[in-house]
Structure formats: C-alpha cells, structure tokens
Amino acid sequence: MSKEPETKKKKTSSSKATGSKTSGTRTSGKKTSSRKAKKRKKAKMITFAIEAVILVVLLAVLYVLNRTELLSKVTYDDEIVKESVNELSEETLETMEEYTNIALFGLDTRQAGSLGKGNRSDTIMVASINNKTKDVKIVSLYRDSYLNLANDKYRKCNEAYSIGGPEQAVAMLNMNLDLKIDYYMSVDFLAVSEVVDLLGGIEIDVDEYEIEHLNNYTVETSKVTGKSTNKLKSTGLQTLDGVQATSYCRIRYTAGDDFKRTERQREVLETIAAKAKTMSASQLDSIIKAVFPMCATNMSVDQLLAIAADGLSYNIVATSGFPFDVVTDSVGSAGSCVIPVDMEDNVKQLHEYLFDVKDYTPSETVAKISDKIKNDTGVY
C-alpha cells in the first residue's frame, strides 16, 4: 500500500466532510503550545479496506448461513475479551444489550488466509446494530490513534492486532471505548476486488478530477491483487471492474482529501450491496465461496442465522470516525499519531453517537487512559 502524504497543520474536524450520512465532529478549542502548533494537526483517516469489511458483514448476515465452513480458522480466546470489559454501570450494560456490536478488521496481508496475529489492521471499525430498529451505525477508529493496546502499553492502535490477534484488538476497543463487543470479523483487503468482479462490475460516476488518480492507483492495486485491468479513458457513469473500484476507493489527492475518500468508499459499498441484492442464489454462492476464505469470525452458525433472519431489514444510517476531536503529533517511539483531545470527552461523544445516550459518564479506566494520553503527549 502506498504511503500516505503529510497532512496540513490544523486540527481535524470531520464536519468538513463532503459525504452524506457522516456524523460531524467538533474541533477542540483547547490550545496547544506554539511548538506543537507548528506540527502537523490533521488526522490520517482509515485506508481503503473500509468497504471490504462492511461488505463482508453484509454478505454474512444476508447470505452466508450454510457457508461458514469456508471461513478461515483463527484461534480466539473469549476469556481474554471478557476480561477487557471495563466496570460499566448497570444502565450502560442494559443499553448495550439492545445492540449487537461487531468489531470489523481489514488486514494488510498479502497471504491468503493469514488473518491472525502478525498482521496490522489497516481498518478498525465497530458496527452497532440496533436490535429493534435494525439501523446500523458504523464508527471507524483511526488506525494511528494513540491508545492503550489492552496491555498498558500505549502505541498506535493498529498494533494491537499484530501483537495479539483479534482478541487483543477487540480488547483494545472495549478498554479504550467503554464497549462490550462480543463478535468480530476480519477480512483480507483483497476481497473487494474479487467481489466487484464476481458481480460483473459496478457503475460509478467518475469525475474529471478523479480519473488521473484512479488510473495511478490501479498500478499498485493490480500488482497487489494479481488482477489485470485497463486504464479509464473517459469520465462519467461507467462500469468499474474490481481493481478500478478498489482504486477509486483509495483516491485521496483531491479536494476534500480523506473526507472525500470515505465518501467514495461508502458509495462503492452501497453500490455493491444494492447489486448483490439483485443476484441469483447461484451467483451469491459463488461470491461467498470466493470471499469467505478471506474472512475469520467468532460468530457461530446459530449466531449468524439469528442475524441473517433480519438481514434484509438492516440499514446503514450513519458512519463516522473516532476520535472525534484530535490532533496529529509525534509521540516518542510511536511516531506520528492521532491523539484524542481529550479521551474522556471523545468517549462521551461516541456513546451518544452509537447508543443515543446523553451525558454519558466514562468509566474510571477511560479516565485513567485519558490522563495517560494527556501526560504522554501534552497536547491538552
């Protein structure tokens, strides 16, 4: 994957985002020192694997049922995850019971079926499903966020998966965000190209300012996926193949930078989901056979069946990024990190966003994490 360029020197506020359905964020009004102010202040966003991991979940709940034997087998210790849940109030736990929370990881791996520890998670997301309304909210944790890795070591959060596999990555989410996540799904980021090709391509309206960047990205995407493609010669509505669609998701060197990129990713996701619903059973079966070897999950057949029963009712109503209020700065040996400003307030915003809880009080664990981040970084 190509290295992301330096960002501008300002705080991040995704209220600048151009896409619909993306929850806006607030820019912290707290001042940093003049030395810090000179450093890069804009958070890096998630990578192009976002559309792949959401797609995999949608396919799972809609169509997997009798295909769980195709899933990659990754050891998962539930006890490690259970121990990571903070001491939450009864009210908070009761609220959590009204939702199904699934951690989604897009891994930067070139080896098919390699979905355990040793791989960094370029995409880290939580899909929260309202069990009553079937509304789905997605929050993406920025991969360079400076957080507790669930072992009292503070580094970029995407290191958690590499160190301890999905258990530690889920534990990291629970501990830092006051969540209780029971399920996870990990995916090989090559999945999206395969799915789009099996769907016969998807229609996307490519703008003039996007086509050059899309064509540039097809070179690396084709090399990584092992799939051939052609360069686009015209703009407008046209059918993109798997490599082209994945490359479209990766574009970030345009107006709107990362915010516009996440809008493209949602567009691709929604187009894939809509086309998948028009496919025949045999076509969907072929997609599942191709995609599921690139997936791993701790959900059982019964659990997938329970979710799938209402699969067609699911509706993604909002997507957003976390932390909401951030700066980007260098933090010792961890390097350039996305720093929450401040962590307690960000967690309050998260619970309001995901669960409609007003005036949430973070746990003592989150308070300690917030203090540690403040002391280590000095940004607030």
Helices and strands as residue ranges (DSSP letters): G 14-16, H 34-37, H 50-59, I 60-64, G 65-70, H 78-83, H 90-96, E 99-107, E 121-130, E 135-141, E 146-148, E 154-156, H 159-177, E 183-188, H 191-198, E 202-206, H 208-225, E 236-240, H 242-250, H 257-276, H 281-291, G 292-294, E 295-297, H 301-308, G 311-313, E 315-322, E 326-330, G 332-334, E 336-340, H 343-355, H 364-377
